């Protein structure tokens, strides 16, 4: 039986490399990194590239979403920025997953770690793609994840500030309702944004 193939959303932080390592026990990993280099620089790209090489992922892809994230930040209610950001990520990821013939999408989400990972927000975000989403770290605490990162040799590379929140609010919504998020999405066109990101990449 052919090995499953997963599209890993690789941020360069501590969590997603560990998720990729765990998923890689059962699946071939294609790593996708979303760049926001206009606002956050290129450090996360290089960190992710090193991690993908270290963990021997089959392929490493970078897509620049700076323009799309700026549009979300400028046009939408800031409280919903992270939920909208993640919904965009999954729209793009699904397109890439289809292109790369991936069976599922994998993330480093851990319940309650950050605002986009509260149960209610994850439920809204997960409504975006049709492909299955695997979250190997869902029930892990940070200490467990950090221990594995140290064991697999990614911790030192992953250390440092995460820049995914550079355009986000100080007080994001932690209990987003789908109806409210869809209202915000009327101000933008996530489908067109995703299409543009994949074509540009």
Helices and strands as residue ranges (DSSP letters): E 4-9, H 14-23, E 27-35, H 37-40, H 43-54, E 59-64, H 66-75, G 78-80, H 81-99, E 104-106, G 115-117, H 119-126, E 132-134, H 142-152, H 155-158, H 178-185, H 190-200
